[in-house]
Amino acid sequence: MFYISMFFQYMSQYLKTRFQYRADLFVEFFSDLLSQAINLIFILVVFGHTNLLHGWSRDEIIFIYGFFLVPFAVFSAFFNIWDFNERYIVRGELDRILTRPIHSLFQIILERLELESLLGSITGLAIMVYAGYRLGLKVDWYDPFLFVIFVIGGALVYGGIFIMLACISFWADARTSLMPMMYNISNYGRYPVNIYNNVIRFVLTWVLPFAFVGVYPAAFFLEKKEWYWYSFLTPVIGVIFFILSVLLWNQGVKKYRGAGN
């Protein structure tokens, strides 16, 4: 109950702060929308030269991309740790965090909330509705519940991987970061993994499981029965990677020696 109370208190303060600068909020949302539009245009350009991509139609690829945007929006809202190394290790702000009676990772997540990123899920849902309508997909009574479970699983996959990357800073506090490179790799999860060779497919499934953020859970709603068991593995993989990331974080904090020289 203490952690739940802290979460809502931080959220309340965050919303008060953000609504003081509504223009900035609008500009940020418009920027995200433009970025998503560019990615969608790229898909349309590709299918301007072909009707199928390894057995996947244009509307199916668009549906996968729309689904991908939803867990990515949740991840961006609650796991905004892109600058962890620079802010908390190099500048020494983790010293401040560790003096408080609350788990350090949870506190950093609360400090770095970016709830306006959740607006990206609206774009994703709109794209899914558009593609689903064109594909003639049916919505069963259990689909909304599975959708929520898959979205949470996908967000935990993302969160787990990037928390693990942040943990590297406990052992190597250089200013360089692997996060930009990993973000680029994560984009491969927006597309069906069977368009890649077997090595990349294995990596995106079991090593850096970004495929569980987009194509695998989306395949369930696209009625790709040969992918169903991957779909239902989504929450399992998400929980496993997130637990591993928290365990690694706890070990990393023990290695932290402060920002002094």
C-alpha positions as CSV (number, residue, x, y, z in Angstrom):
1,M,0.0,0.0,0.0
2,F,2.9,2.3,0.7
3,Y,4.3,1.9,-2.8
4,I,0.9,2.4,-4.4
5,S,0.4,5.6,-2.3
6,M,3.8,6.9,-3.4
7,F,3.0,6.1,-7.0
8,F,-0.2,8.2,-7.0
9,Q,1.5,11.0,-5.1
10,Y,4.3,11.3,-7.7
11,M,1.7,11.0,-10.5
12,S,-0.3,13.9,-9.0
13,Q,2.7,16.1,-8.7
14,Y,3.8,15.2,-12.2
15,L,0.5,16.1,-13.8
16,K,0.4,19.4,-11.9
17,T,3.8,20.3,-13.3
18,R,3.1,19.2,-16.9
19,F,-0.2,21.1,-17.1
20,Q,1.6,24.3,-16.2
21,Y,3.3,24.1,-19.6
22,R,0.6,22.9,-22.0
23,A,2.3,24.3,-25.1
24,D,5.3,22.0,-24.4
25,L,3.0,19.1,-23.9
26,F,1.3,19.7,-27.3
27,V,4.6,20.1,-29.1
28,E,5.9,16.8,-27.7
29,F,2.8,15.0,-28.6
30,F,2.9,16.4,-32.2
31,S,6.6,15.4,-32.5
32,D,5.8,11.8,-31.4
33,L,2.9,11.7,-33.9
34,L,5.1,12.9,-36.7
35,S,7.7,10.3,-35.9
36,Q,5.0,7.6,-36.0
37,A,3.6,8.9,-39.2
38,I,7.1,8.7,-40.9
39,N,7.4,5.0,-39.9
40,L,3.9,4.3,-41.3
41,I,4.8,6.1,-44.5
42,F,7.9,3.8,-44.7
43,I,5.7,0.7,-44.6
44,L,3.4,2.2,-47.3
45,V,6.4,2.9,-49.5
46,V,7.7,-0.6,-49.2
47,F,4.3,-2.1,-50.2
48,G,4.1,0.3,-53.1
49,H,6.6,-2.1,-54.7
50,T,5.2,-5.4,-53.6
51,N,1.9,-6.9,-52.5
52,L,3.3,-9.4,-50.0
53,L,6.3,-9.4,-47.7
54,H,7.2,-13.1,-47.0
55,G,3.5,-13.9,-46.9
56,W,2.4,-10.8,-44.9
57,S,0.1,-8.3,-46.5
58,R,0.4,-4.5,-46.2
59,D,-2.6,-4.3,-43.7
60,E,-1.2,-7.0,-41.5
61,I,2.2,-5.2,-41.3
62,I,0.3,-2.0,-40.5
63,F,-1.7,-3.8,-37.8
64,I,1.5,-5.2,-36.2
65,Y,3.0,-1.7,-36.2
66,G,-0.1,-0.3,-34.5
67,F,0.0,-2.9,-31.8
68,F,3.7,-2.3,-31.3
69,L,3.0,1.4,-30.5
70,V,0.8,0.5,-27.5
71,P,3.3,-1.4,-25.3
72,F,6.0,1.0,-26.5
73,A,3.9,3.9,-25.2
74,V,3.5,2.2,-21.9
75,F,7.2,1.6,-21.7
76,S,8.1,5.2,-22.6
77,A,5.7,6.5,-19.9
78,F,7.0,4.4,-17.0
79,F,10.6,3.4,-17.9
80,N,12.1,6.7,-19.0
81,I,15.7,5.8,-18.0
82,W,17.5,6.8,-21.2
83,D,19.8,9.1,-19.3
84,F,20.4,7.0,-16.2
85,N,24.1,6.7,-16.7
86,E,24.6,10.5,-17.3
87,R,22.2,11.7,-14.6
88,Y,22.4,9.2,-11.8
89,I,25.9,7.7,-12.1
90,V,28.1,10.4,-13.6
91,R,26.4,13.3,-11.8
92,G,26.0,11.3,-8.6
93,E,22.3,11.7,-8.1
94,L,22.0,8.1,-7.2
95,D,23.6,9.1,-3.9
96,R,20.4,11.1,-3.1
97,I,18.2,8.2,-4.2
98,L,19.9,5.7,-1.9
99,T,19.3,7.8,1.2
100,R,15.5,7.3,1.0
101,P,13.5,4.4,2.4
102,I,12.1,3.2,-0.9
103,H,13.5,0.9,-3.5
104,S,15.9,2.8,-5.7
105,L,14.6,1.5,-9.0
106,F,11.0,2.3,-8.1
107,Q,12.0,5.8,-7.0
108,I,13.9,6.5,-10.3
109,I,10.9,5.2,-12.3
110,L,8.6,7.6,-10.3
111,E,11.0,10.6,-10.8
112,R,11.2,9.9,-14.6
113,L,7.5,9.5,-15.3
114,E,6.5,10.7,-18.7
115,L,2.8,10.1,-18.8
116,E,2.2,12.1,-22.0
117,S,3.9,9.2,-23.9
118,L,0.7,7.2,-23.2
119,L,-1.0,9.3,-25.9
120,G,1.0,7.3,-28.4
121,S,-1.2,4.3,-27.5
122,I,-4.1,6.2,-29.0
123,T,-2.3,6.4,-32.3
124,G,-1.5,2.7,-32.1
125,L,-5.1,1.8,-31.4
126,A,-6.3,3.9,-34.3
127,I,-3.9,2.2,-36.6
128,M,-5.0,-1.2,-35.4
129,V,-8.7,-0.3,-35.9
130,Y,-8.0,0.9,-39.4
131,A,-6.0,-2.2,-40.4
132,G,-8.3,-4.6,-38.6
133,Y,-11.3,-3.1,-40.4
134,R,-9.6,-3.6,-43.8
135,L,-8.7,-7.1,-42.9
136,G,-12.2,-8.0,-41.6
137,L,-10.9,-9.1,-38.2
138,K,-13.5,-10.3,-35.7
139,V,-13.4,-9.2,-32.1
140,D,-14.2,-11.9,-29.5
141,W,-15.2,-11.2,-25.9
142,Y,-11.9,-12.3,-24.6
143,D,-9.8,-10.3,-27.0
144,P,-9.7,-7.0,-24.9
145,F,-8.5,-9.0,-21.9
146,L,-5.7,-10.7,-23.9
147,F,-4.8,-7.4,-25.5
148,V,-4.2,-5.8,-22.0
149,I,-2.1,-8.8,-20.9
150,F,-0.1,-8.8,-24.1
151,V,0.5,-5.0,-23.8
152,I,1.7,-5.3,-20.2
153,G,3.9,-8.3,-21.2
154,G,5.4,-6.3,-24.1
155,A,6.1,-3.3,-21.9
156,L,7.8,-5.5,-19.3
157,V,10.0,-7.0,-22.1
158,Y,11.1,-3.5,-23.1
159,G,11.5,-2.3,-19.5
160,G,13.5,-5.4,-18.5
161,I,16.0,-5.1,-21.4
162,F,16.6,-1.4,-20.8
163,I,16.9,-1.7,-17.1
164,M,19.5,-4.3,-17.7
165,L,21.3,-1.9,-19.9
166,A,21.1,0.8,-17.3
167,C,22.7,-1.7,-14.8
168,I,25.9,-1.8,-16.8
169,S,26.6,1.7,-15.4
170,F,27.1,0.2,-12.0
171,W,30.2,-1.6,-13.2
172,A,31.3,0.8,-16.0
173,D,30.5,4.4,-15.4
174,A,31.7,5.7,-18.8
175,R,29.6,8.4,-20.5
176,T,28.9,6.3,-23.5
177,S,25.7,4.3,-23.5
178,L,24.4,1.2,-25.4
179,M,20.8,2.5,-25.2
180,P,20.7,4.3,-28.5
181,M,22.0,1.3,-30.3
182,M,19.5,-1.0,-28.5
183,Y,16.7,1.3,-29.4
184,N,17.5,0.9,-33.1
185,I,17.7,-2.8,-32.7
186,S,14.3,-2.8,-31.0
187,N,12.7,-1.4,-34.2
188,Y,13.1,-4.8,-35.8
189,G,10.4,-6.0,-33.5
190,R,7.9,-3.9,-35.5
191,Y,8.0,-6.3,-38.4
192,P,7.4,-10.1,-38.8
193,V,10.6,-12.0,-37.7
194,N,10.3,-14.5,-40.5
195,I,11.4,-11.9,-43.0
196,Y,14.9,-12.0,-41.3
197,N,17.5,-14.8,-41.3
198,N,17.5,-17.5,-38.6
199,V,20.2,-15.8,-36.5
200,I,18.3,-12.5,-36.3
201,R,15.1,-14.3,-35.6
202,F,16.7,-16.2,-32.8
203,V,18.1,-13.1,-31.3
204,L,14.8,-11.2,-31.5
205,T,13.0,-14.1,-29.9
206,W,15.2,-15.4,-27.1
207,V,18.2,-13.0,-26.6
208,L,16.7,-9.6,-27.1
209,P,13.0,-10.6,-27.3
210,F,11.7,-7.5,-29.0
211,A,9.5,-9.7,-31.2
212,F,7.3,-10.2,-28.1
213,V,6.5,-6.5,-28.2
214,G,5.1,-6.4,-31.6
215,V,4.8,-9.3,-34.1
216,Y,4.2,-12.3,-31.7
217,P,1.2,-10.9,-29.7
218,A,-0.2,-9.1,-32.8
219,A,-0.2,-12.5,-34.6
220,F,-2.8,-13.8,-32.3
221,F,-5.3,-11.1,-33.3
222,L,-4.3,-11.6,-36.9
223,E,-5.3,-15.3,-36.5
224,K,-1.9,-16.6,-37.4
225,K,-2.4,-19.9,-35.6
226,E,1.2,-21.1,-36.2
227,W,2.3,-18.2,-34.0
228,Y,-0.2,-18.7,-31.2
229,W,2.2,-20.3,-28.7
230,Y,4.6,-17.4,-29.1
231,S,1.7,-15.0,-28.5
232,F,0.9,-16.6,-25.1
233,L,4.5,-16.6,-24.1
234,T,4.5,-12.8,-24.3
235,P,3.5,-12.2,-20.6
236,V,5.8,-15.0,-19.5
237,I,8.8,-13.6,-21.3
238,G,7.9,-10.1,-20.0
239,V,7.8,-11.2,-16.4
240,I,11.0,-13.2,-16.6
241,F,13.0,-10.4,-18.2
242,F,11.7,-7.8,-15.7
243,I,12.4,-10.0,-12.7
244,L,16.0,-10.7,-14.0
245,S,16.5,-6.9,-14.5
246,V,15.4,-6.2,-10.9
247,L,17.7,-8.9,-9.6
248,L,20.6,-7.5,-11.6
249,W,19.7,-4.0,-10.4
250,N,19.9,-5.1,-6.8
251,Q,23.3,-6.6,-7.4
252,G,24.5,-3.5,-9.2
253,V,23.5,-1.2,-6.4
254,K,25.7,-3.2,-4.1
255,K,28.6,-2.5,-6.4
256,Y,27.9,1.3,-6.5
257,R,30.5,3.3,-4.6
258,G,29.2,6.8,-5.0
259,A,30.2,9.7,-7.2
260,G,33.3,10.8,-5.2
261,N,36.9,10.3,-6.3
